[in-house]
Amino acid sequence: MHHRLSAARGFKKLFVATALSAGLLSSACAASWPSQAVTIVVPFSAGGTTDVVARLIGQKLSELWGQSVVIDNKLGAGGNIGTGIVAQSPPNGYTILMASGSIFTVNPHLYKTLPFNVEKDFTPITNVAAGPMVVVTSDKVKAKTLQELLDFAKKNPKELNLGSAGLGSQVHMAGENFSYAGNIEMTHVPYRGEAAAYTDLMAGQIDVVVGNIGAVSSLVGSGRIHALAVTSKERAAMLPNVPTVAESGIPGFENYGWFGFIAPRGTPPNVIKKIRDDTVKVLAMPDIKKRLADQGMEPGGETPEEFSKSIKEESKKWAKIIADRKISIN
């Protein structure tokens, strides 16, 4: 009996010593991380909002870390291709994803098969930035207020063409969310990217887009398209004269596009913490705040736990809209 007890004590000491050395080892890894270049995968083309945010933050992280931060654009399938690549990457913090919200909250309900599992393959790090959308119309549309647009669309179902940046994109889903809340039906016309939709909107080929504020504000300024309402809770500093959707006919309506850092599942918690803490430092820099504001965006910085919770809650909302409106990629 005595012999077995001492053996158990010996094993316990060994276990504690091993656990301690493993803990020290992983904190040593975090202290030396990053010891090489870090790649941020952007699952959309260069020049889009996701790419702009990634380059802005990546440059400052590179300066903080003393390592180069490489932006790698892996586009296709509504962001699914680049996201799938990150899911398969070694979980060491050297490959992270700059996700747009729709990949994690919309695509799982829209695509029958995905090259990744949102729940099992990833660890959210932090949301980086978010901004509202704007309901914009072509010159040809007679409605000059949101209420007039809603009234016309109710009397003439499917007559208005709704442009988007592609099936399942944040622009598409903002349009669907707006139609759902306003109880109207428009005909969806998907484009390969947001810019192509605005070209046709300005030419009067389509009637309405619910687009990212950073992308539409300069076009609104040129007078070639009309901004009827912003989807934020309060009016946007970027377009102060444009009312909110909530004050223009759909009380309580809000819709934001967001961008955030996501790591492959299994990335060490202390590396996750370092990326998040340093991203928060970058987001607090006055020049970054200004650059984001110029894009109509607010800085993020949630903890991984808060960010995970936000993703799950938003995902439920889109699941309902997609089911009710019978939206499908196939």
TIDREN-948422 format. One line per 4 residues: number of its first residue (from 1); for each residue x, y, z of C-alpha. Coordinates in nm, 2 decimals, padded with zeros to 4 digits. Each point is the difference from the previous one (the first is absolute). Layout:
% residues N
NUM) X,Y,Z; ...
% end
This chain:
% residues 330
1) 00.00,00.00,00.00; 00.28,00.24,00.11; 00.20,-00.09,-00.32; -00.30,00.07,-00.22
5) -00.07,00.34,00.17; 00.36,00.11,-00.04; 00.00,-00.11,-00.37; -00.32,00.20,-00.05
9) 00.16,00.31,00.17; 00.30,-00.04,-00.22; -00.22,-00.02,-00.31; -00.20,00.31,00.12
13) 00.33,00.20,00.04; 00.12,-00.11,-00.34; -00.34,00.10,-00.15; 00.01,00.34,00.17
17) 00.36,00.06,-00.11; -00.09,-00.10,-00.36; -00.31,00.22,00.00; 00.21,00.29,00.13
21) 00.27,-00.05,-00.26; -00.26,-00.02,-00.27; -00.16,00.32,00.13; 00.34,00.18,00.00
25) 00.08,-00.14,-00.34; -00.32,00.14,-00.15; 00.05,00.34,00.16; 00.35,00.00,-00.13
29) -00.14,-00.07,-00.35; -00.24,00.29,00.04; 00.29,00.23,00.12; 00.20,-00.09,-00.31
33) -00.31,00.02,-00.23; 00.02,00.11,-00.28; 00.35,-00.11,-00.10; -00.09,00.00,-00.37
37) -00.23,00.17,-00.25; -00.38,-00.02,00.07; -00.24,-00.05,-00.29; -00.35,00.16,00.01
41) -00.22,-00.17,-00.26; -00.26,00.23,-00.15; -00.26,-00.22,-00.17; -00.10,00.28,-00.25
45) 00.17,00.21,-00.27; 00.25,00.28,00.07; -00.16,00.34,00.03; -00.33,-00.12,00.16
49) -00.09,00.10,00.36; 00.13,-00.32,00.16; 00.33,00.05,-00.18; 00.03,00.37,00.10
53) -00.06,-00.08,00.37; 00.25,-00.29,-00.01; 00.28,00.21,-00.15; -00.06,00.29,00.23
57) 00.02,-00.21,00.32; 00.26,-00.24,-00.14; 00.25,00.28,-00.06; -00.02,00.12,00.36
61) 00.02,-00.36,00.14; 00.31,-00.05,-00.21; 00.16,00.31,00.17; -00.10,-00.13,00.35
65) 00.13,-00.35,-00.06; 00.31,00.08,-00.19; -00.10,-00.26,-00.26; -00.15,00.04,-00.34
69) -00.38,-00.05,-00.03; -00.09,-00.14,-00.34; -00.35,00.06,-00.15; -00.10,-00.30,-00.21
73) -00.32,00.05,-00.21; -00.16,-00.34,-00.06; -00.33,00.07,-00.16; -00.30,-00.19,-00.12
77) -00.33,-00.16,00.11; -00.12,00.28,00.22; 00.31,-00.01,00.21; -00.01,-00.38,00.05
81) 00.32,-00.08,-00.18; 00.23,00.22,00.21; -00.18,-00.10,00.31; 00.04,-00.37,-00.08
85) 00.38,00.06,-00.05; 00.03,00.15,00.35; -00.20,-00.29,00.15; 00.27,-00.24,-00.13
89) 00.29,00.21,00.11; 00.23,-00.09,00.30; -00.15,00.14,00.32; 00.30,00.21,00.10
93) -00.11,00.36,-00.06; 00.20,00.04,-00.31; -00.31,-00.02,-00.23; -00.31,00.19,00.10
97) -00.31,00.10,-00.19; -00.15,00.35,-00.05; -00.36,-00.11,-00.02; -00.30,00.20,-00.11
101) -00.30,-00.08,00.22; -00.20,-00.17,-00.27; 00.24,-00.29,-00.03; -00.06,-00.10,00.36
105) -00.37,00.11,00.05; -00.15,-00.04,-00.35; 00.19,-00.26,-00.20; -00.07,-00.30,00.23
109) -00.37,00.05,-00.06; 00.03,00.07,-00.37; 00.24,-00.26,-00.14; -00.09,-00.37,00.01
113) 00.37,-00.09,00.04; 00.29,00.20,00.13; 00.38,-00.08,00.00; 00.00,00.08,00.38
117) -00.22,-00.03,00.31; -00.05,00.34,00.17; -00.06,-00.16,00.34; 00.29,-00.25,00.00
121) 00.28,00.14,-00.22; 00.06,00.35,00.14; 00.07,00.21,00.31; -00.12,00.36,-00.03
125) 00.26,00.26,00.11; -00.17,00.34,-00.01; -00.23,00.21,-00.22; 00.21,00.27,-00.17
129) -00.25,00.25,-00.15; -00.36,00.04,-00.08; -00.20,00.24,-00.21; -00.36,00.06,-00.11
133) -00.15,-00.04,-00.34; -00.18,00.27,-00.21; -00.32,-00.05,-00.21; 00.09,00.18,-00.33
137) -00.21,00.04,-00.31; 00.06,00.08,-00.37; -00.10,00.34,-00.14; -00.28,-00.18,-00.19
141) -00.18,-00.10,00.32; -00.27,00.26,00.07; -00.01,-00.07,00.38; 00.19,00.28,00.18
145) -00.05,-00.14,00.35; 00.02,-00.35,00.15; -00.38,00.01,00.07; -00.07,00.08,-00.36
149) 00.23,-00.29,-00.11; -00.18,-00.24,00.24; -00.34,00.12,-00.13; 00.09,-00.05,-00.36
153) 00.16,-00.34,00.06; -00.32,-00.12,00.18; -00.22,00.11,-00.28; 00.24,-00.15,-00.27
157) 00.15,-00.32,00.14; 00.32,-00.12,-00.17; 00.01,00.30,-00.24; 00.30,00.16,00.17
161) 00.34,-00.16,-00.06; 00.22,-00.05,00.30; 00.37,-00.01,-00.08; 00.26,-00.17,00.22
165) 00.37,-00.10,00.02; -00.10,-00.37,-00.06; -00.21,-00.27,00.15; 00.03,-00.01,00.38
169) 00.22,00.31,00.01; -00.05,00.25,00.29; -00.16,00.23,-00.26; -00.24,-00.27,-00.12
173) -00.10,-00.09,00.35; -00.05,00.36,00.11; -00.23,00.04,-00.30; -00.19,-00.31,00.10
177) -00.02,00.11,00.36; -00.14,00.34,-00.11; -00.26,-00.16,-00.23; -00.10,-00.25,00.28
181) -00.04,00.28,00.26; -00.18,00.23,-00.25; -00.22,-00.28,-00.12; 00.08,00.06,-00.37
185) 00.12,-00.21,-00.29; 00.28,00.11,-00.24; 00.17,-00.20,-00.27; 00.36,-00.09,00.10
189) 00.28,00.06,-00.25; 00.33,-00.13,00.13; 00.33,00.15,-00.14; 00.36,-00.11,00.04
193) 00.09,00.25,00.27; -00.15,00.33,00.13; 00.17,00.23,-00.25; -00.17,-00.16,-00.30
197) -00.34,00.05,00.16; 00.06,00.37,00.04; 00.10,00.04,-00.36; -00.34,-00.14,-00.11
201) -00.18,00.19,00.27; 00.14,00.33,-00.13; -00.09,-00.10,-00.35; -00.36,-00.07,00.11
205) 00.03,-00.38,-00.09; -00.11,-00.09,00.36; -00.20,00.20,00.25; 00.12,-00.06,00.36
209) 00.31,-00.12,00.19; 00.04,-00.03,00.38; 00.38,00.06,-00.01; 00.29,00.05,00.24
213) 00.02,00.36,00.11; 00.37,00.03,-00.08; -00.07,-00.11,-00.36; -00.30,00.22,-00.07
217) 00.07,00.33,00.18; 00.22,00.14,-00.28; -00.26,-00.10,-00.27; -00.27,00.17,00.20
221) 00.21,00.31,00.01; 00.03,00.01,-00.38; -00.38,00.02,-00.02; -00.04,-00.30,-00.24
225) -00.17,-00.21,00.26; -00.23,00.08,00.29; 00.04,-00.11,00.36; -00.34,-00.05,00.16
229) 00.10,-00.15,00.34; 00.28,-00.15,00.20; -00.04,-00.33,00.19; 00.17,00.11,00.32
233) -00.18,00.07,00.33; 00.10,00.37,-00.02; 00.08,00.22,-00.30; 00.35,-00.06,-00.14
237) 00.26,00.27,00.04; 00.10,-00.07,-00.36; -00.34,00.09,-00.14; -00.15,00.22,00.27
241) -00.30,00.12,-00.21; -00.12,-00.35,-00.08; -00.26,-00.13,00.24; 00.01,-00.35,00.15
245) -00.23,-00.29,-00.13; -00.15,-00.01,00.35; -00.11,00.37,-00.01; -00.12,-00.04,-00.37
249) -00.26,-00.27,00.02; 00.14,-00.32,00.15; 00.03,00.06,00.38; 00.28,-00.19,00.18
253) 00.18,-00.10,-00.33; 00.38,-00.04,00.02; 00.25,-00.17,-00.23; 00.38,00.01,00.03
257) 00.28,-00.15,-00.21; 00.29,-00.12,00.22; 00.35,-00.13,-00.04; 00.21,-00.20,00.25
261) 00.30,-00.22,00.06; -00.06,-00.38,00.02; 00.27,-00.27,00.07; 00.00,-00.37,-00.07
265) -00.14,-00.21,00.29; 00.28,-00.11,00.23; 00.21,00.32,-00.02; 00.15,00.04,00.35
269) -00.21,00.23,00.23; 00.29,00.22,00.08; 00.07,00.06,-00.37; -00.37,00.09,-00.05
273) 00.02,00.24,00.30; 00.31,00.17,-00.14; -00.15,00.05,-00.35; -00.32,00.14,00.16
277) 00.19,00.22,00.25; 00.22,00.14,-00.27; -00.30,00.05,-00.24; -00.17,00.21,00.28
281) 00.32,00.21,00.03; 00.00,00.06,-00.38; -00.38,00.09,00.01; 00.07,00.26,00.27
285) 00.26,00.19,-00.22; -00.14,00.34,-00.11; 00.10,-00.04,-00.36; -00.16,-00.35,-00.02
289) -00.32,00.14,00.16; 00.00,00.28,-00.26; 00.06,-00.24,-00.30; -00.28,-00.23,00.12
293) -00.23,00.30,00.04; 00.09,00.11,-00.35; -00.15,-00.34,-00.11; -00.31,00.06,00.22
297) 00.11,-00.26,00.25; 00.04,-00.03,00.38; 00.28,-00.20,00.16; -00.07,-00.33,00.16
301) 00.21,-00.18,00.27; -00.23,-00.26,00.16; 00.15,-00.28,00.21; 00.00,-00.34,-00.18
305) -00.30,-00.11,00.23; -00.20,00.32,-00.08; 00.08,-00.04,-00.37; -00.11,-00.37,-00.01
309) -00.33,00.10,00.17; -00.07,00.28,-00.25; 00.06,-00.24,-00.29; -00.24,-00.26,00.14
313) -00.27,00.26,00.06; 00.03,00.16,-00.34; 00.00,-00.35,-00.17; -00.34,-00.08,00.16
317) -00.14,00.32,-00.15; 00.12,-00.08,-00.35; -00.11,-00.36,00.02; -00.36,00.12,00.05
321) 00.01,00.26,-00.28; 00.16,-00.25,-00.24; -00.27,-00.27,00.08; -00.29,00.25,-00.01
325) 00.11,00.15,-00.33; 00.10,-00.34,-00.14; 00.34,00.12,-00.11; 00.23,-00.26,-00.15
329) 00.33,-00.01,-00.19; -00.09,-00.31,-00.20
% end
